[in-house]
Amino acid sequence: MVTQEQRRRQLAREKFLRQQQRRTSARRKSRVRNSVIASVLGVILVGSLALYTTGVLKGDDDKVNASATASPSASTPKDPCEKAAAGTVKSQTWKKEPAVTIDKSAKYTMKLATTCGDIDIALKASAAPHTVNSFDFLAGKGYFDHTKCHRLTTNGIYVLQCGDPQGTGTGGPGYTIPDENLKDASLKNNVYPAGTVAMANQYDASSGQGRHTGGSQFFLVYQDSQLPPNYTPFGTVSDSGLKVLKKIAAAGENTGAGDGAPNATVVINKATVAKS
């Protein structure tokens, strides 16, 4: 027998997926409009890709990628994070995915030095070489530095989404990378366990379109989240990093509906990838 709580979670997941699909459609229309404008102006625009989570990490429908505009309520918790380091976001795009130059047999780690604390991530270079190589490249270019984590979901799925220099859920590096590691042993029973770091993308489950559309946006799972294995899992957050994520989640998001911009001011002051 399905309990009321199980039904509530199922409805939340379905809502999230519908939202992601709507956002995917909106992004596609936006890209078409931008291409028309570019042709009129004679300017070559490099389209950026939204990632986010098929709902969850697509740029996101209603849950992970959308940047909410609702005002926080009077009961909004105190911002648990520090002031961001001085600096500005770099506006950079590339036409092609960088050549894979990482050592697939080596161990790599990524550190996100954020305003809320350091988040250390063990990367899965052998299982997701294109993804890890892309993050190594982008981090080396300072692409993630001074960027905000723009989306927090607290209902149905539990993730913090980052990686968009625009902070809107529609930004990207100008190139895409292939889906990888979708049969990772950690993804059991359609659950992304707490601590998972995965790619957002533009996959639309209803049409089967949008594979291999990852860009720079990614999400960090702070509590077990039931999601289909459509998002490349490429890293695992350390225990101390998971505590930082839970602190961010505890402050809530700004819509009160379970999906919006985090109340905590989460800024990645510096992202670094290192080979060990």
C-alpha positions in Angstrom: 0.0 0.0 0.0 1.4 3.4 -0.9 1.6 5.7 2.1 0.7 9.4 2.0 4.4 10.3 2.4 5.4 8.1 -0.5 2.7 9.6 -2.7 3.8 13.1 -1.7 7.4 12.3 -2.8 6.2 10.8 -6.1 4.2 13.9 -6.9 7.1 16.1 -6.1 9.4 14.2 -8.4 6.8 14.2 -11.2 6.4 18.0 -10.8 10.2 18.4 -10.9 10.5 16.5 -14.1 7.7 18.4 -15.7 9.3 21.7 -14.8 12.6 20.5 -16.3 10.9 19.6 -19.5 9.3 23.1 -19.7 12.6 24.7 -19.1 14.2 22.7 -21.8 11.6 23.9 -24.2 12.0 27.5 -23.2 15.8 27.2 -23.6 15.4 25.8 -27.1 13.1 28.7 -28.1 15.6 31.1 -26.6 18.5 29.7 -28.6 16.5 30.0 -31.8 15.7 33.6 -31.0 19.3 34.4 -30.2 20.5 32.8 -33.5 18.1 35.0 -35.4 19.3 38.1 -33.6 22.9 37.1 -34.2 22.4 36.8 -37.9 20.8 40.2 -38.1 23.6 41.8 -36.2 26.3 39.8 -38.0 27.6 38.6 -34.7 28.5 35.0 -34.1 27.1 34.0 -30.7 28.2 30.9 -29.0 25.2 29.4 -27.4 25.5 28.3 -23.9 23.8 25.2 -22.6 21.8 24.8 -19.5 22.3 21.8 -17.6 20.0 20.7 -15.3 18.7 17.9 -14.4 16.0 16.5 -16.4 14.0 18.2 -14.0 16.6 18.0 -11.5 19.6 18.9 -13.3 18.7 20.4 -16.5 18.9 23.9 -15.8 16.0 22.8 -14.3 12.5 22.8 -14.5 11.3 23.7 -11.2 13.8 22.3 -9.1 17.4 22.5 -9.7 18.0 25.0 -12.4 15.4 27.6 -12.2 16.5 30.8 -10.5 13.5 31.8 -8.4 12.4 35.4 -8.2 10.1 35.2 -5.2 11.0 37.2 -2.2 12.1 35.4 1.0 9.6 35.4 3.8 10.1 37.2 7.1 11.1 33.9 8.7 14.0 33.3 6.3 16.9 31.9 8.3 20.1 33.9 8.8 22.6 33.6 5.9 25.2 31.1 7.3 27.8 32.0 4.7 30.6 34.6 4.6 31.1 37.5 2.3 32.4 36.5 -1.1 36.0 37.1 -2.1 36.8 40.1 -4.3 36.7 39.4 -8.0 34.4 39.1 -11.0 33.0 36.2 -13.0 34.9 35.6 -16.3 32.8 35.5 -19.4 34.4 32.6 -21.4 33.1 30.2 -24.1 34.8 27.7 -26.3 33.6 26.2 -29.6 34.8 22.6 -28.9 35.2 20.3 -26.0 38.9 20.3 -24.9 41.0 17.3 -25.9 41.1 14.7 -23.1 44.5 15.1 -21.6 44.0 13.8 -18.0 45.5 10.5 -16.9 42.5 8.2 -16.7 44.4 5.9 -14.3 45.3 8.6 -11.8 43.3 10.0 -8.9 41.9 13.6 -9.2 40.2 15.8 -6.6 38.3 19.0 -6.9 38.1 21.7 -4.2 35.3 24.2 -4.2 36.4 27.0 -1.9 33.0 28.5 -1.2 31.7 31.3 1.0 30.0 28.6 3.1 33.1 26.4 3.5 35.3 24.1 1.5 33.7 21.3 -0.5 36.2 18.6 -1.4 35.3 16.1 -4.1 36.9 12.9 -5.2 36.6 12.7 -9.0 35.9 9.6 -11.0 38.5 10.0 -13.8 38.5 6.5 -15.1 34.7 6.2 -15.2 33.9 9.7 -16.5 37.1 10.9 -18.3 35.4 13.5 -20.5 33.6 15.1 -17.6 36.6 15.2 -15.3 38.8 16.5 -18.1 36.3 19.3 -18.8 36.3 20.3 -15.1 40.1 20.2 -15.0 40.1 22.5 -18.1 37.4 24.9 -16.9 38.8 25.1 -13.3 42.3 25.9 -14.8 40.7 28.8 -16.7 39.1 30.2 -13.6 35.7 29.6 -15.2 34.0 28.7 -11.9 35.6 31.4 -9.8 33.2 33.9 -8.2 30.2 32.1 -9.5 27.0 31.6 -7.5 25.3 28.3 -6.9 21.9 29.3 -8.2 19.5 26.6 -7.3 18.5 24.6 -4.2 15.9 21.9 -4.1 14.5 20.8 -0.7 11.4 18.7 -1.6 11.4 15.4 -3.4 15.0 15.7 -4.5 17.8 17.3 -2.5 20.4 19.0 -4.5 22.4 22.2 -4.8 23.1 23.3 -8.4 26.1 25.3 -9.5 28.4 25.9 -12.4 26.6 28.6 -14.3 28.6 31.9 -14.6 25.3 33.7 -15.5 23.6 32.4 -12.3 20.4 31.9 -14.2 20.5 28.2 -15.0 21.0 28.8 -18.7 24.8 29.4 -18.9 27.5 27.1 -20.2 30.9 26.9 -21.7 29.8 26.8 -25.3 30.5 23.1 -25.8 28.9 19.9 -24.7 30.3 16.7 -23.3 29.0 13.1 -23.6 27.0 11.4 -20.9 29.2 9.0 -19.0 29.1 6.4 -16.1 25.3 6.1 -16.1 25.6 2.6 -14.8 27.7 3.5 -11.8 27.4 1.0 -9.0 26.4 3.8 -6.6 23.1 4.4 -8.5 20.9 1.7 -7.1 17.1 1.7 -7.4 17.1 5.1 -9.2 18.6 6.8 -6.3 21.5 9.3 -6.4 22.9 8.9 -2.9 24.0 11.8 -0.6 27.4 13.0 -1.6 27.0 12.4 -5.3 28.2 15.0 -7.7 26.6 14.8 -11.2 26.1 16.7 -14.4 23.0 18.7 -15.2 21.9 18.3 -18.8 19.0 19.0 -21.3 17.7 15.4 -21.5 13.9 15.2 -21.9 12.7 11.8 -20.7 9.3 12.2 -22.4 10.9 12.6 -25.9 14.2 10.8 -25.3 15.9 13.8 -26.8 18.8 15.7 -25.3 21.5 13.1 -24.6 25.1 14.2 -24.4 24.2 17.8 -23.6 26.2 18.4 -20.4 28.1 21.7 -20.2 29.4 23.2 -17.0 26.4 23.0 -14.6 26.5 20.3 -12.0 24.6 19.4 -8.9 25.6 18.2 -5.4 23.3 15.8 -3.6 23.1 16.4 0.1 20.4 13.8 0.8 19.5 10.6 -1.0 17.4 11.6 -4.0 15.3 9.4 -6.2 16.2 10.2 -9.8 16.5 8.1 -13.0 20.2 7.5 -14.0 20.3 10.2 -16.7 22.9 12.5 -15.1 26.6 11.7 -15.3 27.9 10.9 -11.7 31.5 12.1 -11.7 32.5 12.7 -8.1 31.8 12.1 -4.4 31.8 14.8 -1.8 33.8 14.3 1.4 32.2 14.0 4.8 33.2 17.6 5.7 31.9 18.9 2.4 28.6 17.1 3.0 28.3 19.0 6.3 28.7 22.3 4.3 26.0 21.2 1.9 23.6 20.4 4.7 24.3 23.8 6.3 23.3 25.5 3.0 20.2 23.3 2.7 19.1 24.1 6.3 18.9 27.8 5.4 16.3 26.9 2.7 15.5 28.5 -0.6 13.7 31.7 -1.4 10.4 30.5 -2.7 9.3 28.3 0.2 8.0 25.8 -2.4 11.1 23.6 -2.3 12.9 24.9 -5.4 14.6 28.2 -5.8 17.7 30.2 -5.2 19.3 29.3 -1.9 18.9 31.7 1.0 22.5 31.1 1.8 24.8 33.2 -0.4 26.8 30.3 -1.9 29.6 31.7 -4.0 32.5 29.6 -5.3 35.5 31.8 -4.6 37.9 29.4 -6.2 37.6 26.0 -7.9 40.7 23.8 -8.3 41.3 20.4 -9.7 44.4 18.5 -8.6 46.0 15.2 -9.6 47.2 13.0 -6.7 
